[in-house]
């Protein structure tokens, strides 16, 4: 069995640390790693750890809990919890670091997909002053993005096939006058949170020029289940070949799970242009002949 854990930055998560909605106080502690991505096969488990460092100027007591997390909403909510920590609480001195082991266990009946759990650390400090007689609870956490795969290799290799890709021609454009406009949309119908990337090429096989290269999702944003990412592109034409032969748009879409891709292509025919050109030629001929007919004749000079 193969299991892999890699740290990534989720661009759609507003911060690297997750704070409890009920927190009354934010404190400066360090948790490493703050975000971890895990791939594990259903029916198997994964062991890891996070490090908690006390950066306050006093010894503190910490309570540990595990919660389900909704990354799109940015909040903790009811849901499936796969992670369990070996400790439920600990006391930590000034500038000390404590390693917290945890285990992620995925039942065999789990539906393959991406799940998000967070290990929450709550500081409990008692205040005996009259101004603050009630204990103050504040917390932050380590986010675990868990990809449940079944079986692990097959899921990764075939996930790209489930993506819905759509290539739409908006305007064909006219060489030297107006650009070709098209849009590419990628929809994620799977249960996984993925990072799609599309490599787009616009080429005229008879033009003899290098293809125009474009990209979709160059920033590597996460695409959550049921969500879509779309972008419009413009390509200017400076080639006479585009009048007589079609251009081809080819888009290859990858995911962060593997190097496999799904390809979609569309040929942009210039049939419309071939119909317009003769009409324009006829109009120009008519205008030219009309102008020639109304051209004033030169007066002959009289010989004295």
N, C-alpha and C positions, 0 to 999 in steps of 0.2 A: 504494500500500500504506500502511496506517495502522498505526503502532506507538506504544504508550503505556507509559510507566513511571511508576508512582506508588508513593510510600512508604506503607506501612500498618503497623499493629501487629497481629501475630497473637496473639490472646488465648490460643490453645492452646499457644504456644511459651513456655517457662518464663522465658526472658530474651532480651534484645535482642542479646546476643552469644553466640556458639557456641564453647565451649571444647573442646579435644581431650581425649578420655578419658584419654590417656596423660600429660597435663600434670603435671609435678611442681612447678610454680610458676606463680602467677597474677600478671601484671603489669598496671599501669594504663596502657593505651594507648587512644587514641581512634580509632574507625573510623566514618566517616560516608559514606553511610547504613549503618546496621547491618543493616537489612532493606529489601529492594526487591522490589516485585511488578512483573512484566513480562508483557505480552501480545504475542505474536509469531506470525505465520503460519508454518505448516510450509513448509519450503523457503526461508525467509528468515532474516535475522539481525538482531540488535540490538546496538548499541554503547553502553556506559556506562562509569562509573568510580566508584571509591571513594577516599576520602581517609584516609590513615593518618598519625596524629600521634604523635610520640614524646614522652611526658610523663615519661619517666625523666630522671635527672640524669647521663646518660652517652650516648655515641654507641653505637648498636646495629646489629647485622646481622640482616636479616629474610629468611627464605626463604618463598616463596609456593607454594602448591599448591591444587588444586581437588578437591573431593570431593562425593559424593552424600550427601544428608542426609534422614533420616527424622524429620519433625516430630512425629509422634505418639509415637514412642519417644524423641525427643530425643537422637539419636545419629547419628554418621557411619557409613555402611555402603556396601557395594558396590552399584553401580547406574550408570545412564546419566549421563554428564557432558556438558553442553552448553556450558559456559563455559570460555573460555581467556583468560588474562591475557597482556599484552604483556611483562611482566617476570616473571622467576622468582626474583629476589632483589634486594636493595638495601641500602645502608647509609644510615642516617639519623641526623642530629645531634640535640642536645638542643632540644626545643621546635620542631623542624622538621616540616613536613607534606609528604607525597609523594602525588601523584595516581597511582593505578594504573588505567589503562584496561583494559577487558575487552570481549570479544565473545561474545555468545550466539548460536550457530548451531543451527537446528533442521532436521534432514534432512527431506526430503519424505515419507519412509516412517514418520516418527514418528507414533505413535498419539496423536490429540488428547487432552489431559489436562493435569494439573498436575504439575510436576516441581520438585524442590528441590535446588539445588546450593549449596555454600558455598565462598567463597574464604578459604582458611586462611592466616593469617600466623603463622609460627613464628620466635621469637627464638632465635638460637644464640649463646650466650656461653660462652667458654672460661674455666675457672677453673684456675689452676696451683697452687693451695694444696694441701697434703697432705690437708686436711679434705674437699675436693671436687675430686678429680682428674678427674672425668668431666664433660663438658659438660652443661648443663641446657637442655632444650628445653621451651618453653612456647608456647602458641598461642591465638589467638582468630580469629574469622572474620566475614565479611559474608555474610548469607544472601540468596540469590536465589530467589524463588518464580516459576517460569516457567510460564506458561499457554500451551501450544501449541495454536493454533486453526487450523481448516481448513474453509472459508475464514474469515477472522477475524470478519467481520460476521455471517455466517449462524450461526456457532456461538454467539455472544453472544445473538442474538435468539431462538434456539430452545432454549437450554439449559434454561430453566424448564419446558419441556414434559416433560422426562425425569424430573422430580422425582416421587417417590411420596408423595402426601399422603393421610392417613387421618383421618377425623373419626368419633369413637365416642361415642355417648351412654351415659353410665354410669347416671345416674338422671334421670328427667324432672322430678322435684321436684313440690311442691304449692305453689301461690301462697300467700304469707303464712306458710307452715309450714316448707317445706324447699326448698333451692336446686336449680336445674338444674345437673347435673354432667356435663361432657364432657371429652374429651381430643383433642388434635391432635398427630399425628406426621408428621414430614417425614423421608423417607429419601433419601439421595443415591446413586443407582445409577450415576452418571457417573464418569468418570476425573478430574474436576476437584475441587479443594478450593474450596468456595464458602462464601459467607456468606448463608444464607437468612434471610428475615424475613417473618413472617406477620401480616397485619392482619385481626383477627377482629371481627365485629359480630354482636350478638344483638339481634334486633328483632321486634316484633309489629306488623305493618302496620296493624292495626285499633286499636292501643293509643293512638296519638297522642302517644307519648313518644319522647324521643331514644333511639337505640339504645345498648346497652352496648358499649363499645369495649375490646378486649383485644389483646395482642401476644404473639407467640412469638419468642424469641431477641432480646429488646430489647438485650442486651449485645453483639450482633454476634459471636458465637462462630463459628469456622470449623467447617464440616462436611466431613469428609474422605470420600473414596470409600468406599461401602459402610456408612457410619455413619448413625445416626438421631438426631434430637432430638425430644423429646416433652414435653408438659406438660399437667397437668389444670387445668381451670378451673371455678369456681363462679359462678353468677349467681342472685342472689335476685330473687324476683318480688314486686312490690307493686302489681300491677294486676289488676282483676277481668276484664279482657279476656283474660288468660292462661287463664282457666277455659273460655272459649268459642271462642277462636281459637288456632291453633298459632303458636309462635314459630319464627323462622328463624335458623339459624346460618350465616354466610357467612365463609369464610376465604380470603383472597388471599395467596399466597406468592410473594415476589420473590427474586431473587438479586442479588449485587453486580455481575453482569455486564451487566445491562440493567434498564430500568424495566418490562419485560414481566412478567406474572404468570400463575400457574395458579390457578384458582378451584375451590373445593369447597364445597358447601352441604348442609344437612340440615334438614328440617322436624321440629319437635318437636310431635307431635300430642297433644292433650289428651283423646283418646278414653277413656283409662283413667279420667280424672277424672270424665268425664260418666257413667260406669258406677258410680263410687263414690258420687257425690252422691245419687242416688235411694235407694241402699241405706242410706246414713247417715240420709236423711230418714225412711225407713220405720222404722228402729231408734229414732229419736228420737220418732216418733209412738207406737210401741208402749210405750216407756218412759213417755211422758207419760200415756197412757191408763191404764197399769197403776198409776201413781202416783195417778191420780185415783180409781181404784176402791178403793184401800186407804186413802184419806184418811179419818180418823175423823170421824163425824158429830157435830155439836154437840147437846148435850142441851138439851131444851126445859125452860124454867124453870116450875115449878109456881106457879099463882096461889093465894094464901092466902085 
